[in-house]
Amino acid sequence: MGAKFAFTGGREGWIRVLLTAVGVGLGVALLLLTTALPSALSVRHHRDQARLDYTYEQHPRPKGDDTLLIADIDTTYQDKDVRGRLVEPEGPRAPVAPGLTTYPAPGEMVVSPALKKLLDSGSGKLLRERLPYKVVGTIGETGLIGSQELAYYAGAKGLEQRMNGWQVGRISAFGDPHPSSDRPDPVLILLVLVVFVVLLMPVAVFIAAAVRFGGERRDRRLAALRLVGSDSRMTRRIAAGEALAGSLLGLVFGTGFFLLGRELAGSVEILGISVFPSYLNPTPALAALVALAVPAAAVLVTLFALRGVVIEPLGVVRTAKPARRRLWWRVLLPLAGLAMLYPMIGQGRANGNFNQYLVIGGVMLLLVGVTALLPWIVETVVARLGAGAVAWQLAVRRLQLSSGTAARMVNGIAVAVAGAIALQMLFAGVQGDYTRRPGNDLTRAQMEVDVPRGVALAPAAERFSTTKGVRKAVALASADVGDGPWNTDNGPALSAQVTIGDCAALREVASLSSCRDGDAFVVSGADGDTDTAKLAKPGRRLYVSTSYDVGKSPRITWAVPRTLKPARSVKDPAGATRGGFLMTPGAVPPRIAAAVSGTVYLSLDESVPDVHEYVRNTAAAVDPMANAALWVSTEQSKKFTSIRTGLYVGAACVLALIGASLLVSQLEQLRERRKLLSSLVAFGTRRRTLGLSVLWQTAIPIALGLALASAVGLALGAVLLKMTDTPVGVDWVSVVTMAGIGAGVVLTVTLLSLPPLVRLMRPEGLRTE
């Protein structure tokens, strides 16, 4: 009978069941998305591993009809990574990269769909100048890790002469030749666990709230059923059946929303992460759990909600003064959560992994404690609120009559904010362990370009100095010298560095008394340099390192000059101190000049738009394998960054769900109060007053909810930091930001509900049949 009432109750019944289904459906869609995330991340990882082309071998493999020469020429365009490869098959059986059927000829390239779209658009003008290849095809899905990834393979020739072991190599198969078996980091695992709990709890809270849409009208219908003969148990079973029908329809809606979102996911990119729709396949076991848990939760929540409502044949005993909510059992929930987390305090990363069950249970109980405490806090506070303007009195009286409904609206936001504050504290506390400072002096240079061996450095530096937005270019070449040949397995016993540059460039790395072209210097004062003094003997013949392949590198020797001027090492723009020898171009033999690699340090005018792209374009024009790098003050671990990115992506989805569900809930409450609103207008209440009363009804609970969420979030964050053995510190900017975002979502939803409110305040709302 309850299921039948859900679908045959006329227009009111259909609206009610649709509101429930939409609310539950949004939650189910996000739950299905969450269950699909592990699969999506796994597919991205496997596809990235399947196309790896690094060998890191000391001896390159011999040439054959099954080998491929491949060069890494990755670049960046407008803060987006562009994966680039130069390829030269050496035989008909050369391995074909995933996503390709054949390799492009020299001067041609195959690109990812997203890169093709960018190159064809006006915003890709500077990138087109950097990639002077003809597009002849696109990379298939199996060769990409995301739908919005920018990637290309370009044909090349003559790569064998450029082999250096790290940028240009020879492979006979794609994939990681040395799979790593790193020990998992307990703190990173803890971060992942807490992120999942924090993201899923608001979803569960909203699903629980959605099944209670239309509660007051339902209770009045149940009173009518009591009048015609049903007992209280039968009445509750009918209410459970009605909730079950709405939740089952919500499962259908949620599946539809998920499939729609799954298709849309292929066209969006969030914080640099994109996926193909085929990645988002929920784990069957988890999907089955969602399908069973949501209807069961709907029934349990409905029965739980009816425990304090007396449904009699002549009405619903709800208007009498309700019993005050009890506090003692509500406090037990967060205390139990803290008790579960307490045994792991001080564990850190040196004592094994954290107990997953205790972590999940403890965090869940703390966050559930928010939903249990908030109704008591709202009821206690609003009971003491009194006189004020008419809008204030209307809002306060409404909250005093139905504080539970107001608290339910805010519960999801409060849980999300509490979890977000705790995570922000945890991330801020441990990020120092996953962050390093490269030591670059950003006041002297903001970019560097590594120029490969064989490229004349002076003309390259000249081209950079004339590039738009470049203020200064400092070019320094370098090589290693030793007391023995480098083309042996053991190499030389003593070694030192040789740095080549004009006098102005050499003064960036050492203090020179005087300098002119043709001078050579011996450097003292470099950190850890003990070999230079032993090698700096006039006339001594030293060997120059020229190749990573110890078996094939030519032997180039250099005689220490008779005249060596002294120099004192100073920090170079990269923050390092250089030892060894300094040489001006006039003192360098031609054979050595052709064998060294160089670095150009660039000081930029950051006010020039796209200045970084102009530099990268010049680097590509100097040599396709020149690597332009933008200097930053800090660098973070990729694993840590990916977890934090996952949090931001998930939080964006949860906030979208919260906003949509809140709007549905607000509209449902306004619809139930249609006659009351019309009556107030008919008695002369101004629409502006009613609009302000709705804002106050939202503002009071959200202020109380955010205060509670901040307190619980700070407590949870402090406990998590203690568990990781990290000093407790509060990032107040993040706390205020999280609370502000939560308040912003609620206020936005309230403003969006004002137009329907105006329509509901028309006199036609008093009509009845």
C-alpha positions in Angstrom: 0.0 0.0 0.0 2.8 2.4 0.8 4.5 1.9 -2.6 1.1 2.4 -4.3 0.5 5.6 -2.4 3.9 6.9 -3.6 2.8 6.6 -7.2 -1.0 7.0 -7.1 -1.3 9.9 -4.7 -2.2 12.4 -7.5 -0.1 15.4 -8.4 1.0 15.9 -4.8 2.2 12.4 -4.5 4.1 12.5 -7.8 5.9 15.7 -6.8 6.8 14.3 -3.5 8.2 11.0 -4.8 10.0 12.9 -7.6 11.7 15.2 -5.1 12.7 12.2 -3.0 14.0 10.3 -6.1 16.0 13.3 -7.3 17.6 13.9 -3.9 18.4 10.2 -3.5 19.5 9.9 -7.1 22.1 12.7 -6.8 23.5 10.9 -3.8 23.5 7.6 -5.5 25.2 9.1 -8.6 28.1 10.4 -6.4 28.4 7.1 -4.5 28.6 5.2 -7.9 31.2 7.8 -9.0 33.2 7.2 -5.8 33.1 3.4 -6.3 34.4 3.9 -9.8 37.3 6.1 -8.8 39.6 3.2 -7.8 39.0 1.6 -11.2 39.7 4.9 -13.0 42.9 5.5 -11.1 44.0 2.0 -11.8 43.4 2.2 -15.5 45.2 5.5 -15.7 48.2 4.0 -13.9 48.3 0.9 -16.1 48.1 2.9 -19.3 50.8 5.2 -18.1 53.0 2.2 -17.3 52.2 0.5 -20.6 53.6 3.4 -22.7 56.8 4.0 -20.6 59.9 4.3 -22.8 62.7 4.9 -20.4 65.5 2.3 -20.1 68.0 3.9 -17.7 70.6 1.4 -19.0 74.3 2.1 -18.8 74.9 0.2 -22.1 72.4 0.9 -24.9 70.9 -2.2 -26.5 72.3 -3.1 -29.9 70.5 -2.0 -33.1 68.1 -4.5 -34.7 65.0 -4.9 -36.8 62.9 -4.9 -33.6 64.3 -1.7 -32.0 63.0 1.9 -31.9 64.9 5.1 -31.2 62.8 7.4 -29.1 63.4 10.9 -27.6 61.6 12.6 -24.8 60.7 16.2 -25.8 58.0 17.0 -23.3 57.0 20.6 -23.0 54.6 22.8 -21.2 52.0 25.2 -22.7 50.0 27.6 -20.6 50.6 25.6 -17.5 49.5 22.4 -19.2 51.9 19.5 -19.7 52.4 18.3 -23.3 53.8 14.8 -23.7 56.1 14.7 -26.8 58.1 12.0 -28.4 60.4 11.8 -31.4 60.4 8.3 -32.9 62.6 6.6 -35.4 61.9 2.9 -36.1 65.0 0.9 -36.9 63.3 -2.1 -38.5 59.9 -3.6 -39.5 59.4 -5.2 -36.1 60.0 -2.1 -34.0 57.5 -1.9 -31.1 54.5 0.3 -31.8 53.4 2.6 -29.1 50.0 2.1 -27.5 47.3 4.0 -29.3 49.2 4.0 -32.7 49.0 1.6 -35.7 52.1 3.0 -37.4 54.7 5.7 -36.9 54.6 9.1 -38.7 57.3 9.9 -41.2 59.9 12.5 -40.5 58.3 15.9 -40.4 54.9 14.4 -39.5 53.1 13.8 -36.2 50.1 12.0 -34.7 48.4 13.9 -31.9 45.9 13.3 -29.1 42.3 14.6 -29.9 42.7 17.3 -27.3 46.0 18.5 -28.8 44.5 18.6 -32.2 41.6 20.7 -31.0 44.1 23.1 -29.3 46.3 23.4 -32.4 43.2 24.1 -34.5 42.0 26.9 -32.1 43.2 30.5 -31.8 44.6 29.9 -28.4 47.1 27.3 -29.8 48.9 29.8 -32.0 52.2 29.8 -30.1 52.2 26.0 -29.7 51.8 25.6 -33.4 55.0 27.5 -33.9 56.7 25.2 -31.5 55.6 22.0 -33.2 56.5 22.4 -36.9 55.1 19.0 -37.9 52.2 18.1 -40.2 49.3 16.4 -38.4 48.6 13.0 -40.1 46.5 11.2 -37.4 45.3 10.9 -33.9 46.4 8.8 -30.9 43.9 6.1 -29.8 42.4 6.0 -26.4 44.7 3.1 -25.3 47.7 5.4 -25.7 46.4 8.2 -23.5 45.7 8.5 -19.7 42.9 11.0 -20.1 40.6 12.5 -22.6 42.1 16.0 -22.3 45.7 14.9 -22.3 48.0 16.8 -24.7 50.4 14.3 -26.4 52.0 13.7 -29.8 54.5 11.4 -31.6 56.6 13.0 -34.3 58.8 11.2 -36.8 62.5 12.0 -36.8 65.8 10.7 -38.2 69.4 10.7 -37.0 68.5 10.1 -33.4 71.3 7.5 -33.0 73.9 10.2 -32.8 71.9 11.9 -30.1 71.6 9.0 -27.7 72.5 9.9 -24.1 70.7 7.4 -21.9 68.1 9.6 -20.4 66.5 11.7 -23.1 67.2 9.6 -26.2 67.3 5.8 -26.0 66.8 2.6 -27.9 64.0 0.2 -26.8 62.6 -3.0 -28.1 59.3 -2.9 -26.0 57.2 -0.3 -24.2 56.6 -0.6 -20.5 58.6 -0.2 -17.3 61.7 -2.5 -17.5 62.2 -2.3 -13.7 58.9 -2.1 -11.9 59.3 -0.6 -8.5 58.2 -2.2 -5.3 58.3 0.8 -3.1 57.1 0.3 0.5 53.8 2.2 0.8 54.0 5.4 2.9 51.7 5.0 6.0 50.9 8.7 6.1 49.8 8.7 2.4 47.6 5.7 3.0 46.1 7.5 6.0 45.4 10.6 3.8 43.6 8.4 1.2 41.4 6.7 3.9 40.4 10.0 5.5 39.7 11.6 2.1 37.3 8.8 1.1 35.5 9.0 4.5 35.2 12.8 4.4 33.9 12.8 0.9 31.3 10.0 1.4 29.9 11.1 4.7 28.1 14.2 3.4 26.6 12.1 0.6 25.2 9.6 3.1 23.8 12.5 5.2 22.0 13.9 2.2 20.5 10.6 1.2 19.2 10.2 4.7 17.6 13.7 4.5 16.2 13.2 1.0 14.0 10.2 2.0 12.3 12.4 4.5 11.0 14.9 2.0 7.3 15.6 2.4 7.3 14.2 5.9 4.5 16.4 7.4 2.1 15.7 4.5 2.9 12.0 4.8 2.1 12.0 8.5 -1.3 13.6 7.8 -2.2 11.0 5.3 -1.2 8.3 7.8 -3.6 9.8 10.3 -6.3 9.4 7.7 -5.4 5.7 7.4 -5.6 5.3 11.2 -9.1 6.8 10.9 -10.2 4.0 8.5 -8.8 1.2 10.7 -5.0 0.7 10.4 -3.0 0.3 13.6 0.2 2.1 14.5 2.5 -0.8 13.3 0.7 -1.0 9.9 1.0 2.7 9.6 4.7 2.6 10.0 5.0 -0.3 7.5 3.1 1.8 5.0 5.4 4.8 5.6 8.4 2.5 5.1 6.9 1.1 1.9 6.4 4.6 0.6 10.0 5.6 1.4 11.3 2.3 -0.1 9.5 3.1 -3.4 11.0 6.6 -3.5 14.5 5.3 -2.8 14.1 2.6 -5.5 13.1 5.2 -8.0 16.1 7.2 -6.7 18.4 4.3 -7.6 17.0 4.4 -11.1 17.5 8.2 -11.2 21.0 7.9 -9.7 22.0 5.3 -12.3 20.8 7.7 -15.0 22.6 10.6 -13.5 25.8 8.5 -13.2 25.6 7.4 -16.8 25.0 10.9 -18.0 27.9 12.2 -15.8 30.1 9.4 -17.0 29.6 10.5 -20.6 30.2 14.2 -19.7 33.3 13.3 -17.7 35.2 12.7 -21.0 34.8 16.3 -22.0 36.0 18.0 -18.8 39.2 18.4 -16.9 39.4 19.2 -13.2 42.7 20.4 -11.8 44.6 18.8 -14.6 42.9 15.4 -14.3 40.7 14.0 -17.0 39.4 10.5 -17.8 37.7 8.6 -20.5 34.1 7.4 -19.9 35.3 3.8 -20.1 37.5 4.4 -17.0 34.5 5.0 -14.8 33.2 1.4 -14.2 32.0 0.9 -10.6 33.4 -2.1 -8.8 30.5 -4.7 -9.0 30.7 -5.5 -5.3 30.6 -1.8 -4.3 27.8 -1.0 -6.7 25.8 -3.9 -5.3 26.4 -2.6 -1.8 25.1 0.9 -2.8 22.0 -0.8 -4.4 21.2 -2.6 -1.1 22.3 0.0 1.4 20.3 3.0 0.0 16.8 1.3 0.2 17.7 -0.2 3.6 18.8 3.2 4.8 15.6 4.8 3.5 13.4 2.4 5.5 15.5 2.7 8.7 15.6 6.5 8.5 11.8 6.7 8.0 11.1 4.4 11.0 13.6 6.3 13.1 12.0 9.6 12.2 8.5 8.3 13.2 9.6 7.2 16.6 8.8 10.7 18.1 5.6 11.3 16.1 2.3 10.1 17.5 -0.1 9.4 14.6 -3.7 9.3 15.8 -7.0 8.9 13.9 -7.8 12.6 14.4 -4.4 14.0 13.6 -0.7 14.1 14.2 0.4 15.0 17.7 3.2 17.2 16.6 2.0 20.6 17.6 2.2 19.9 21.3 5.4 21.0 23.0 7.9 18.3 22.0 10.2 16.6 24.5 13.6 18.3 24.8 16.3 16.4 22.9 18.7 14.5 25.1 22.4 15.4 25.0 24.1 12.5 26.6 24.0 9.9 23.8 24.9 12.6 21.2 28.1 13.4 23.0 29.0 9.7 23.1 29.4 9.4 19.3 32.4 11.9 18.9 33.9 10.6 22.2 33.8 7.0 20.8 35.4 8.2 17.6 38.2 9.8 19.6 38.6 6.6 21.6 39.1 4.6 18.4 41.8 7.0 17.1 43.6 7.4 20.4 45.6 4.2 20.3 47.3 5.4 17.1 48.5 8.7 18.4 52.2 9.1 18.0 52.5 6.2 15.6 54.0 8.3 12.7 55.3 6.6 9.5 58.0 4.5 11.2 55.7 2.0 13.0 53.8 0.4 10.1 50.5 1.2 8.5 47.6 2.7 10.5 44.7 0.3 11.4 42.2 1.0 8.5 39.2 -0.1 10.5 40.0 2.1 13.5 40.7 5.1 11.2 37.5 4.7 9.2 35.4 4.0 12.2 36.9 6.8 14.3 36.5 9.5 11.6 33.0 8.4 10.7 31.9 8.5 14.4 33.3 12.0 14.8 31.5 13.3 11.6 28.3 11.5 12.5 28.6 13.2 15.9 28.2 16.5 14.0 24.8 15.4 12.7 23.7 14.2 16.1 24.8 17.3 18.0 23.6 19.9 15.6 19.8 19.4 16.1 20.3 19.7 19.9 22.4 22.9 19.5 19.9 24.5 17.0 16.9 23.6 19.3 18.7 24.9 22.4 19.8 28.2 20.8 16.6 29.1 19.0 14.5 28.4 22.1 16.3 31.4 23.7 15.9 33.7 20.7 13.1 36.3 21.1 12.0 39.7 20.0 13.1 41.5 16.9 11.8 42.6 13.5 8.8 40.9 12.0 11.0 38.9 9.6 13.2 37.8 12.5 10.2 36.7 14.6 8.7 34.7 11.7 12.0 32.9 11.1 12.7 32.2 14.8 9.1 30.9 15.4 9.4 28.6 12.4 12.8 27.3 13.7 11.3 26.8 17.2 8.5 24.7 15.7 10.7 22.6 13.4 14.3 22.9 14.4 14.9 19.3 13.3 14.1 20.2 9.6 16.4 23.2 9.7 19.2 21.1 11.2 18.8 18.4 8.5 19.3 21.0 5.8 22.5 22.1 7.3 23.9 18.7 8.4 25.4 17.8 5.1 27.3 21.2 4.8 28.5 20.9 8.5 29.8 17.4 7.9 31.6 18.4 4.7 33.1 21.5 6.3 34.3 19.6 9.4 36.0 17.0 7.3 37.5 19.6 5.0 39.0 21.5 7.9 40.5 18.4 9.4 42.0 17.4 6.0 43.4 20.9 5.4 45.1 20.7 8.8 46.5 17.3 8.0 47.7 18.3 4.6 49.2 21.5 5.8 50.9 19.7 8.7 52.6 16.9 6.6 53.2 18.7 3.3 56.7 19.8 4.6 57.7 16.1 4.5 56.7 15.9 0.8 58.0 19.3 -0.2 61.5 20.4 -1.1 63.1 23.7 -2.0 65.3 23.5 -5.1 67.5 26.4 -3.9 67.1 28.3 -7.2 67.7 32.1 -6.8 64.6 33.5 -8.4 66.0 37.0 -8.2 68.7 36.1 -10.7 66.8 33.9 -13.1 63.3 32.5 -13.5 63.9 29.9 -16.2 66.7 27.7 -17.4 67.2 26.0 -20.8 69.3 22.9 -21.0 71.0 22.8 -24.4 72.2 19.4 -25.7 75.7 18.5 -26.7 76.8 19.6 -30.1 74.7 22.8 -30.2 76.8 26.0 -30.3 76.0 27.8 -27.1 77.0 31.3 -27.9 74.5 31.7 -30.9 71.8 30.0 -28.8 72.4 32.5 -25.9 72.1 35.3 -28.5 68.8 34.0 -29.7 67.4 33.8 -26.2 68.7 37.3 -25.3 66.6 38.7 -28.3 63.5 36.7 -27.3 60.5 38.8 -26.4 60.3 39.3 -22.6 63.9 38.1 -21.8 66.0 40.7 -19.9 69.2 38.7 -19.5 70.6 35.4 -20.7 73.6 33.8 -19.0 75.1 30.8 -20.9 77.3 28.3 -19.2 78.6 25.0 -20.7 79.9 22.2 -18.6 81.6 18.8 -18.8 83.4 16.4 -16.4 87.1 15.6 -16.6 89.0 12.9 -14.8 92.4 11.4 -14.4 91.5 8.3 -16.4 89.3 7.2 -19.3 85.5 7.4 -18.9 84.8 4.6 -21.4 85.5 1.9 -18.8 83.2 0.3 -16.3 85.1 1.9 -13.3 85.8 5.3 -14.8 88.4 7.7 -13.4 89.5 7.8 -9.8 89.6 11.6 -9.5 87.2 13.9 -11.3 86.2 17.6 -11.5 83.9 19.8 -13.4 84.8 22.2 -16.2 82.6 25.2 -16.7 82.8 27.2 -19.9 81.5 30.7 -20.5 82.4 34.3 -21.3 83.7 36.5 -18.5 80.3 37.9 -17.5 78.8 34.4 -17.3 81.8 33.0 -15.3 81.3 35.8 -12.7 77.8 34.3 -12.0 79.6 31.2 -10.6 82.9 32.5 -9.2 84.6 35.6 -7.9 87.3 36.6 -10.5 90.0 39.2 -10.0 90.4 39.8 -13.7 89.1 38.1 -16.8 89.5 38.2 -20.6 88.9 35.8 -23.4 91.5 33.0 -23.3 91.9 32.9 -19.5 91.4 29.7 -17.5 90.8 29.5 -13.8 91.1 26.9 -11.0 88.2 27.2 -8.4 88.4 26.8 -4.7 85.7 26.9 -2.0 83.2 24.6 -3.6 81.2 22.3 -1.3 82.6 18.8 -1.3 85.2 19.4 -4.0 88.4 17.6 -3.0 89.7 16.4 -6.3 90.4 19.7 -8.1 93.5 20.6 -6.2 95.0 17.2 -7.1 94.1 17.5 -10.8 95.2 21.1 -11.2 98.8 20.4 -12.2 99.9 22.3 -15.3 100.4 20.0 -18.3 98.5 17.1 -16.8 96.4 15.3 -19.3 92.8 14.8 -18.2 90.0 12.8 -19.9 86.7 14.5 -20.9 83.4 12.6 -20.4 81.5 12.6 -23.7 78.9 9.8 -23.6 76.9 7.7 -21.2 77.8 4.5 -23.2 81.1 3.5 -21.6 82.0 1.2 -24.5 81.6 3.6 -27.4 82.5 7.1 -26.1 85.4 8.7 -27.9 88.4 9.6 -25.9 88.9 13.3 -25.7 91.8 14.6 -23.6 92.6 18.0 -22.3 95.9 19.3 -21.0 95.7 21.5 -17.9 96.9 25.0 -19.0 100.3 26.3 -17.9 98.7 29.4 -16.5 95.7 29.0 -14.2 94.3 32.0 -12.4 92.7 31.5 -9.0 89.0 31.9 -8.5 86.7 31.7 -5.5 83.4 29.7 -5.9 80.1 31.5 -5.3 76.6 30.2 -5.6 75.4 30.0 -9.2 71.8 31.0 -10.1 70.6 27.4 -9.3 72.0 27.7 -5.8 75.0 25.4 -6.2 78.7 26.0 -5.8 80.8 24.9 -8.7 84.4 23.6 -8.3 86.9 22.4 -10.9 88.0 24.6 -13.7 86.6 27.7 -15.4 87.4 28.4 -19.0 86.6 31.3 -21.4 85.8 30.3 -25.0 89.3 31.2 -26.2 90.8 28.7 -23.9 88.7 25.7 -25.1 90.0 23.3 -27.8 87.4 22.8 -30.6 87.0 19.0 -29.8 85.9 19.8 -26.3 83.6 22.7 -27.4 81.7 20.2 -29.6 81.4 17.7 -26.7 79.9 19.8 -23.9 76.3 20.5 -23.0 75.1 23.9 -21.9 72.6 25.7 -19.7 71.2 29.1 -20.3 69.8 31.0 -17.3 67.2 33.5 -18.2 66.0 36.6 -16.3 62.5 37.5 -17.5 60.1 40.4 -17.6 57.1 38.6 -16.1 54.7 41.4 -17.1 55.0 40.3 -20.8 52.1 38.1 -21.6 53.1 34.5 -22.6 56.8 35.2 -21.9 57.3 31.6 -20.9 55.8 30.4 -24.2 58.2 32.7 -26.2 61.1 31.2 -24.3 60.0 27.6 -25.0 59.4 28.4 -28.6 63.0 29.7 -28.9 64.3 26.6 -27.1 62.5 24.4 -29.6 63.9 26.4 -32.5 67.5 26.1 -31.1 67.1 22.3 -30.8 64.0 20.1 -30.4 65.7 18.4 -27.5 66.5 21.6 -25.6 64.6 21.5 -22.3 63.1 24.7 -21.0 62.2 24.6 -17.3 60.3 27.2 -15.2 61.8 27.7 -11.8 59.6 27.4 -8.7 60.3 28.1 -5.1 59.1 24.6 -4.0 58.5 21.2 -5.5 56.1 18.5 -4.1 56.0 14.8 -4.2 53.8 13.6 -7.1 52.0 11.0 -4.9 51.2 13.7 -2.3 50.1 16.1 -5.0 47.8 13.5 -6.7 46.1 12.7 -3.4 45.5 16.4 -2.7 44.2 16.8 -6.3 41.9 13.9 -5.8 40.5 15.6 -2.7 39.9 18.8 -4.6 38.1 17.0 -7.4 36.0 15.0 -5.0 35.2 18.1 -2.9 34.0 19.9 -6.0 31.7 17.0 -6.8 30.4 16.8 -3.2 29.8 20.6 -3.1 27.8 20.4 -6.3 25.7 17.6 -4.8 25.2 19.5 -1.6 24.1 22.6 -3.5 21.7 20.6 -5.8 20.2 18.6 -2.8 19.8 21.7 -0.7 17.9 23.5 -3.5 15.6 20.5 -3.8 15.1 20.4 -0.1 14.4 24.1 0.1 11.9 24.0 -2.7 10.1 21.0 -1.0 9.8 22.9 2.2 8.5 26.0 0.5 5.9 23.9 -1.4 4.7 22.4 1.9 4.2 25.9 3.3 2.4 27.3 0.3 -0.9 27.9 2.1 0.8 29.5 5.1 2.8 31.9 2.9 -0.3 32.8 0.9 -2.2 33.4 4.1 0.5 35.7 5.5 0.4 37.7 2.2 -3.4 37.9 2.3 -3.2 39.4 5.9 -0.8 42.1 4.6 2.7 40.7 5.2 5.1 42.3 2.8 6.9 39.9 0.4 10.2 41.5 1.4 9.5 40.5 5.0 8.8 36.9 4.0 11.9 36.8 1.8 14.1 38.1 4.7 12.5 35.5 7.0 13.5 32.7 4.7 17.1 34.1 4.7 17.1 34.2 8.5 15.8 30.7 8.7 18.8 29.6 6.7 21.4 31.9 8.3 20.8 30.9 11.9 21.2 27.1 11.5 24.1 27.5 9.1 26.0 29.8 11.5 25.5 27.3 14.3 26.4 24.4 12.0 29.6 26.0 10.8 30.6 26.8 14.4 30.1 23.2 15.4 31.8 22.0 12.2 34.8 24.2 12.8 35.2 22.9 16.4 34.9 19.2 15.3 37.1 19.7 12.3 39.8 21.3 14.4 39.6 18.5 17.0 39.8 15.8 14.3 42.6 17.6 12.5 44.6 17.8 15.7 44.2 14.1 16.4 45.2 13.2 12.9 48.3 15.3 13.2 49.1 13.6 16.5 48.7 10.3 14.8 51.3 11.2 12.1 53.6 12.5 14.9 53.5 16.0 13.4 53.3 19.2 15.5 49.8 20.5 15.8 49.2 23.8 13.9 46.0 25.5 12.7 45.9 27.0 9.2 43.3 29.7 10.1 43.0 30.9 6.6 42.0 27.4 5.4 39.5 27.2 8.3 37.9 30.5 7.4 37.9 29.6 3.7 36.2 26.2 4.2 33.6 27.8 6.5 33.1 30.6 3.9 32.6 28.1 1.1 30.0 26.2 3.1 28.2 29.4 3.9 28.4 30.5 0.3 26.8 27.3 -1.0 23.8 27.7 1.4 23.3 31.4 0.7 23.5 30.7 -3.1 20.8 28.0 -2.7 18.7 30.4 -0.6 18.9 33.1 -3.3 18.0 30.6 -6.0 14.9 29.7 -4.0 13.6 33.3 -3.8 11.9 33.3 -7.2 9.8 30.2 -6.4 9.0 31.8 -3.0 7.6 34.9 -4.8 5.4 32.6 -6.9 4.2 30.7 -3.9 3.1 33.9 -2.2 0.3 34.5 -4.7 -3.3 34.5 -3.4 -4.1 31.5 -5.6 -2.2 29.5 -3.1 -5.3 29.7 -0.8 -7.5 27.7 -3.2 -8.5 24.3 -2.1 -10.8 21.5 -3.3 
